[in-house]
């Protein structure tokens, strides 16, 4: 899926949020050009410092740039509505000290 790069650009391998969708950039792109974004598959992504069991529903905290099992983050709005976007499920378990986790994207 081609996605237009914002002013900050898109780095290859980074999470790209498109409305309610989240995918992984397959190439880097500067403002005015396009990145190809994969919306399905399994990718190793940076995660928050928390233990996560295999199969756990995962969310992407864009402000921290991390995957987490939490639907809300520190910037949740006043009524507690979710701020993190659903990204997929844990393909494998990860310990608290693991810096990354394998994520099966929602697709």
ABEGO torsion letter per residue (X at the ends): XBBBBBAAEBBBGBBBBBEABBBBBABBBBBGBBBBBBABEBBBBBBBBBBBBBGBBBBBBAAAGBBBABABBAABBAAGBBABBBAEBBABBBBAABABBBBBBAX
